[in-house]
Amino acid sequence: MQGSSRVAAAKGREALDEVLVPGTDWDVLAEDLFGILGALDGSATLRRALADPSRDAAAKRDLVGRLFGGKVGDAATSVISALAAQRWSTDRDLSDSVETLAVQTVLAGAERDGRIDEVEDELFRFDRTVSGAPELRDVLSTRNTDATGKAEIVTRLLDGKAAPETVRLARQAVSTPRGRRLDRTLETYLALAAARRDQLTAVVTSAAELTEQQRARLVTALEGVYGKSVNLQSVTDRHVMGGIRVQIGDEVVDGTILRRLDEARRHLTGG
């Protein structure tokens, strides 16, 4: 997000913090926000009306009340009213912010109940499981599969084996991709989880499983470089042949033998 949308999104986070208090049912709030997200994604007219910078903020808050009042809880109405009152660069930024706040509500509940580390790890493992199973990936990613059916597949895979917040976010990711690939949606959710814990997530790919000592040394090195707590997620891939590949956000440090061989091949062939 850029410009006014960045400021507007920050105001939305403040509004969410105001309602994430004892007495608010956070599960209901998350469901309400996801429901509003669905309404926004399903109606370009509605998105434009609520994000229109030429409309008076009070008029947009009134529109929120007329559209959602009595259909969602007071907490969700308060958050959406605060968002609608802001100035947005694009209407997509508004709906993206609603998604972010809905996911953050789920993560806040996990954090409150001491499960946020578990949720982050389980989402990562779910992403790797889907990536490593082409048939499952195709079923969960194709637009031809019913959204409810895809969500039920996730429930069968994870229910009783993962935290309820993990199941909820995984169901959301497969049923409402919002034009993104499934892996990108899960990466977005994982980034929000890491940000909530004020730490970076480093995905480390190696030919063999790292020992605890190797993991500890790598974490220490990365924390020294980035100046923040680092959560290490390990992926074993025999095809890399040796060395490690570390990815933090969009930044990649590739020290695998495979990468060096590929570079040598390109140098020799001029490709």
Secondary structure as a PSIPRED ss2 file (coil, helix, strand):
# PSIPRED VFORMAT (PSIPRED V4.0)

   1 M C   1.000  0.000  0.000
   2 Q C   1.000  0.000  0.000
   3 G C   1.000  0.000  0.000
   4 S H   0.000  1.000  0.000
   5 S H   0.000  1.000  0.000
   6 R H   0.000  1.000  0.000
   7 V H   0.000  1.000  0.000
   8 A H   0.000  1.000  0.000
   9 A H   0.000  1.000  0.000
  10 A H   0.000  1.000  0.000
  11 K H   0.000  1.000  0.000
  12 G H   0.000  1.000  0.000
  13 R H   0.000  1.000  0.000
  14 E H   0.000  1.000  0.000
  15 A H   0.000  1.000  0.000
  16 L H   0.000  1.000  0.000
  17 D H   0.000  1.000  0.000
  18 E H   0.000  1.000  0.000
  19 V H   0.000  1.000  0.000
  20 L C   1.000  0.000  0.000
  21 V C   1.000  0.000  0.000
  22 P C   1.000  0.000  0.000
  23 G C   1.000  0.000  0.000
  24 T C   1.000  0.000  0.000
  25 D C   1.000  0.000  0.000
  26 W H   0.000  1.000  0.000
  27 D H   0.000  1.000  0.000
  28 V H   0.000  1.000  0.000
  29 L H   0.000  1.000  0.000
  30 A H   0.000  1.000  0.000
  31 E H   0.000  1.000  0.000
  32 D H   0.000  1.000  0.000
  33 L H   0.000  1.000  0.000
  34 F H   0.000  1.000  0.000
  35 G H   0.000  1.000  0.000
  36 I H   0.000  1.000  0.000
  37 L H   0.000  1.000  0.000
  38 G H   0.000  1.000  0.000
  39 A H   0.000  1.000  0.000
  40 L H   0.000  1.000  0.000
  41 D H   0.000  1.000  0.000
  42 G C   1.000  0.000  0.000
  43 S C   1.000  0.000  0.000
  44 A H   0.000  1.000  0.000
  45 T H   0.000  1.000  0.000
  46 L H   0.000  1.000  0.000
  47 R H   0.000  1.000  0.000
  48 R H   0.000  1.000  0.000
  49 A H   0.000  1.000  0.000
  50 L H   0.000  1.000  0.000
  51 A H   0.000  1.000  0.000
  52 D C   1.000  0.000  0.000
  53 P C   1.000  0.000  0.000
  54 S C   1.000  0.000  0.000
  55 R C   1.000  0.000  0.000
  56 D C   1.000  0.000  0.000
  57 A H   0.000  1.000  0.000
  58 A H   0.000  1.000  0.000
  59 A H   0.000  1.000  0.000
  60 K H   0.000  1.000  0.000
  61 R H   0.000  1.000  0.000
  62 D H   0.000  1.000  0.000
  63 L H   0.000  1.000  0.000
  64 V H   0.000  1.000  0.000
  65 G H   0.000  1.000  0.000
  66 R H   0.000  1.000  0.000
  67 L H   0.000  1.000  0.000
  68 F H   0.000  1.000  0.000
  69 G E   0.000  0.000  1.000
  70 G C   1.000  0.000  0.000
  71 K C   1.000  0.000  0.000
  72 V E   0.000  0.000  1.000
  73 G C   1.000  0.000  0.000
  74 D H   0.000  1.000  0.000
  75 A H   0.000  1.000  0.000
  76 A H   0.000  1.000  0.000
  77 T H   0.000  1.000  0.000
  78 S H   0.000  1.000  0.000
  79 V H   0.000  1.000  0.000
  80 I H   0.000  1.000  0.000
  81 S H   0.000  1.000  0.000
  82 A H   0.000  1.000  0.000
  83 L H   0.000  1.000  0.000
  84 A H   0.000  1.000  0.000
  85 A C   1.000  0.000  0.000
  86 Q C   1.000  0.000  0.000
  87 R C   1.000  0.000  0.000
  88 W C   1.000  0.000  0.000
  89 S C   1.000  0.000  0.000
  90 T C   1.000  0.000  0.000
  91 D H   0.000  1.000  0.000
  92 R H   0.000  1.000  0.000
  93 D H   0.000  1.000  0.000
  94 L H   0.000  1.000  0.000
  95 S H   0.000  1.000  0.000
  96 D H   0.000  1.000  0.000
  97 S H   0.000  1.000  0.000
  98 V H   0.000  1.000  0.000
  99 E H   0.000  1.000  0.000
 100 T H   0.000  1.000  0.000
 101 L H   0.000  1.000  0.000
 102 A H   0.000  1.000  0.000
 103 V H   0.000  1.000  0.000
 104 Q H   0.000  1.000  0.000
 105 T H   0.000  1.000  0.000
 106 V H   0.000  1.000  0.000
 107 L H   0.000  1.000  0.000
 108 A H   0.000  1.000  0.000
 109 G H   0.000  1.000  0.000
 110 A H   0.000  1.000  0.000
 111 E H   0.000  1.000  0.000
 112 R H   0.000  1.000  0.000
 113 D C   1.000  0.000  0.000
 114 G C   1.000  0.000  0.000
 115 R C   1.000  0.000  0.000
 116 I H   0.000  1.000  0.000
 117 D H   0.000  1.000  0.000
 118 E H   0.000  1.000  0.000
 119 V H   0.000  1.000  0.000
 120 E H   0.000  1.000  0.000
 121 D H   0.000  1.000  0.000
 122 E H   0.000  1.000  0.000
 123 L H   0.000  1.000  0.000
 124 F H   0.000  1.000  0.000
 125 R H   0.000  1.000  0.000
 126 F H   0.000  1.000  0.000
 127 D H   0.000  1.000  0.000
 128 R H   0.000  1.000  0.000
 129 T H   0.000  1.000  0.000
 130 V H   0.000  1.000  0.000
 131 S H   0.000  1.000  0.000
 132 G C   1.000  0.000  0.000
 133 A C   1.000  0.000  0.000
 134 P H   0.000  1.000  0.000
 135 E H   0.000  1.000  0.000
 136 L H   0.000  1.000  0.000
 137 R H   0.000  1.000  0.000
 138 D H   0.000  1.000  0.000
 139 V H   0.000  1.000  0.000
 140 L H   0.000  1.000  0.000
 141 S H   0.000  1.000  0.000
 142 T C   1.000  0.000  0.000
 143 R C   1.000  0.000  0.000
 144 N C   1.000  0.000  0.000
 145 T C   1.000  0.000  0.000
 146 D C   1.000  0.000  0.000
 147 A H   0.000  1.000  0.000
 148 T H   0.000  1.000  0.000
 149 G H   0.000  1.000  0.000
 150 K H   0.000  1.000  0.000
 151 A H   0.000  1.000  0.000
 152 E H   0.000  1.000  0.000
 153 I H   0.000  1.000  0.000
 154 V H   0.000  1.000  0.000
 155 T H   0.000  1.000  0.000
 156 R H   0.000  1.000  0.000
 157 L H   0.000  1.000  0.000
 158 L H   0.000  1.000  0.000
 159 D C   1.000  0.000  0.000
 160 G C   1.000  0.000  0.000
 161 K C   1.000  0.000  0.000
 162 A C   1.000  0.000  0.000
 163 A C   1.000  0.000  0.000
 164 P H   0.000  1.000  0.000
 165 E H   0.000  1.000  0.000
 166 T H   0.000  1.000  0.000
 167 V H   0.000  1.000  0.000
 168 R H   0.000  1.000  0.000
 169 L H   0.000  1.000  0.000
 170 A H   0.000  1.000  0.000
 171 R H   0.000  1.000  0.000
 172 Q H   0.000  1.000  0.000
 173 A H   0.000  1.000  0.000
 174 V H   0.000  1.000  0.000
 175 S H   0.000  1.000  0.000
 176 T C   1.000  0.000  0.000
 177 P C   1.000  0.000  0.000
 178 R C   1.000  0.000  0.000
 179 G C   1.000  0.000  0.000
 180 R C   1.000  0.000  0.000
 181 R C   1.000  0.000  0.000
 182 L H   0.000  1.000  0.000
 183 D H   0.000  1.000  0.000
 184 R H   0.000  1.000  0.000
 185 T H   0.000  1.000  0.000
 186 L H   0.000  1.000  0.000
 187 E H   0.000  1.000  0.000
 188 T H   0.000  1.000  0.000
 189 Y H   0.000  1.000  0.000
 190 L H   0.000  1.000  0.000
 191 A H   0.000  1.000  0.000
 192 L H   0.000  1.000  0.000
 193 A H   0.000  1.000  0.000
 194 A H   0.000  1.000  0.000
 195 A H   0.000  1.000  0.000
 196 R H   0.000  1.000  0.000
 197 R C   1.000  0.000  0.000
 198 D C   1.000  0.000  0.000
 199 Q E   0.000  0.000  1.000
 200 L E   0.000  0.000  1.000
 201 T E   0.000  0.000  1.000
 202 A E   0.000  0.000  1.000
 203 V E   0.000  0.000  1.000
 204 V E   0.000  0.000  1.000
 205 T E   0.000  0.000  1.000
 206 S E   0.000  0.000  1.000
 207 A C   1.000  0.000  0.000
 208 A C   1.000  0.000  0.000
 209 E C   1.000  0.000  0.000
 210 L C   1.000  0.000  0.000
 211 T C   1.000  0.000  0.000
 212 E H   0.000  1.000  0.000
 213 Q H   0.000  1.000  0.000
 214 Q H   0.000  1.000  0.000
 215 R H   0.000  1.000  0.000
 216 A H   0.000  1.000  0.000
 217 R H   0.000  1.000  0.000
 218 L H   0.000  1.000  0.000
 219 V H   0.000  1.000  0.000
 220 T H   0.000  1.000  0.000
 221 A H   0.000  1.000  0.000
 222 L H   0.000  1.000  0.000
 223 E H   0.000  1.000  0.000
 224 G H   0.000  1.000  0.000
 225 V H   0.000  1.000  0.000
 226 Y H   0.000  1.000  0.000
 227 G C   1.000  0.000  0.000
 228 K C   1.000  0.000  0.000
 229 S E   0.000  0.000  1.000
 230 V E   0.000  0.000  1.000
 231 N E   0.000  0.000  1.000
 232 L E   0.000  0.000  1.000
 233 Q E   0.000  0.000  1.000
 234 S E   0.000  0.000  1.000
 235 V E   0.000  0.000  1.000
 236 T E   0.000  0.000  1.000
 237 D C   1.000  0.000  0.000
 238 R H   0.000  1.000  0.000
 239 H H   0.000  1.000  0.000
 240 V H   0.000  1.000  0.000
 241 M C   1.000  0.000  0.000
 242 G C   1.000  0.000  0.000
 243 G C   1.000  0.000  0.000
 244 I E   0.000  0.000  1.000
 245 R E   0.000  0.000  1.000
 246 V E   0.000  0.000  1.000
 247 Q E   0.000  0.000  1.000
 248 I E   0.000  0.000  1.000
 249 G C   1.000  0.000  0.000
 250 D C   1.000  0.000  0.000
 251 E E   0.000  0.000  1.000
 252 V E   0.000  0.000  1.000
 253 V E   0.000  0.000  1.000
 254 D E   0.000  0.000  1.000
 255 G C   1.000  0.000  0.000
 256 T C   1.000  0.000  0.000
 257 I H   0.000  1.000  0.000
 258 L H   0.000  1.000  0.000
 259 R H   0.000  1.000  0.000
 260 R H   0.000  1.000  0.000
 261 L H   0.000  1.000  0.000
 262 D H   0.000  1.000  0.000
 263 E H   0.000  1.000  0.000
 264 A H   0.000  1.000  0.000
 265 R H   0.000  1.000  0.000
 266 R H   0.000  1.000  0.000
 267 H H   0.000  1.000  0.000
 268 L H   0.000  1.000  0.000
 269 T H   0.000  1.000  0.000
 270 G C   1.000  0.000  0.000
 271 G C   1.000  0.000  0.000
